[in-house]
Amino acid sequence: MSNVNSTEKKENLKTSEGKKKMAMPDVYVILFGFLLLAFLASYILPAGTYERAEVNGIMQVVPNSFQYIDTESLSIMDVFTSIQVGLAGAGGIIFLIIIVGGIIRVIEHTGAISSGIHSLIQKSKGNHNLLIFTFCSIFALISSLGVAPNLAIAFVPIGIMLARTLKLDPIVGVSMVFLGAYAGFSGGVFDPVVTVMGQTIAGLPLFSGALYRMVIFVAFLSVTIAYICIYAKKVRQDPSKSLMGADSFKDHPEEKEIDATARFTNAHKVIILLFFVTIGGFLYGALQLDWSINELSAVFLMLGIAVALVAKITPNQFVKVFMGGASQVMYGALLVGVAGAIIVLLDQAQVVDTIVNGVVAALINFTPVVSMVLLYGFNLVFNGIITSGTGQAAIVMPIMVPIGDMLEVTRQSTFITFKMGDAVTNIITPLSGTLMACLAIAKVSYVKWVKFVFPLLLIWVVLGGVFVAAAVWMDYGPF
């Protein structure tokens, strides 16, 4: 009898474990599910389009030009070809991630990262709050100056190394890099891409309103650092309170912790200096020479060669180490293209403009503050679908500007409404290739990430709404 009960318990345990595994599908499975939803949406929503015109070299939507159109229905073949198109369209970002991932592994191979982080830990006397503040602030600043948050993907392994050394779970490692980058992106203080494009469409002086965006930057970064520090303190005091479980620190033995005996040599210092000079050089190029993804890949390749010369790495060894790093980020890199396939399918169905037009028609009858806060709310949702800042600016800003004008809202306030809506939902939407790639590299499930980040998301949503309402209320200028 006892044997029967034991057998039944084992079978029940297997069934329970099976259910748990099915509850958390692979991120590729999740994205394919959204791809199918986009396919179904093409049969539910009518196709429609706005006319577009090129203004100052930027393709913009022409206000009040929306019309419904007849289109051919999507086929199952379109679902699968969209994946190929999405991968091809995201080729620049995908190869950037692969190159940066490979070069970061070369730098890691020299011991510069391990010994540098250990030196930082020693100087901070193990103060994990100070280290979290430092890492978050660095990535926030870089992102706010125009380096795309996509770059965070390649630096997640460094965040994981630091987190493991501090006896923290991988969620903290991802957060220091990813959330730090998007906290900086929220302000976009001197972003030469999204900020410039949005303000150009709005007819604003470039980088005008920087002081207000600096306040936004500080507010978002401060609450983000505090949120991560509170979670980190809880995990350090009791590892069982980690959302990934007490065993998450041992789940991936192939990931290295920082070598406590590593010495930070002069060669290591030169390598770290080369790294920051490279980032600084790209920032200059982005702001002054219109550099973009291709140039960023190029400067990282040059960095890798310089590091190899300093560390006396042979050409064959360089290739072997580089390929090892590239293979580690490949899974996450391809996610960017698969996420892009969903946008490809929505564009083919021509339902994006239909969604925009329906929301615009519903906002006209409210007061300026309420209308702009509601428009901000729509932009939050829309950003969950169109995660590209430039893509969203091209579609939404030409519509938002005339709405703001009709409501007698300043152009700067309209831009702030767009920027806040473009910032928040990036940290939770599964359609963000950057998010899904970071989670895949860190081996953090999307479900557990949502549990961790959702309270912070609500804080960001409220903060964004407050900044939008305040800008409208005080007629924030110019214009």
PyMOL commands that set and color helices and strands:
alter all, ss='L'
color gray80, all
select helices_A, chain A and resi 2-23+27-44+76-89+91-109+112-123+128-144+149-165+170-187+194-202+210-237+239-241+246-250+266-288+293-311+315-349+352-363+368-385+389-406+411-423+425-427+433-442+446-473
alter helices_A, ss='H'
color red, helices_A
select strands_A, chain A and resi 48-49+52-55+58-61+67-68
alter strands_A, ss='S'
color yellow, strands_A
deselect
rebuild
show_as cartoon
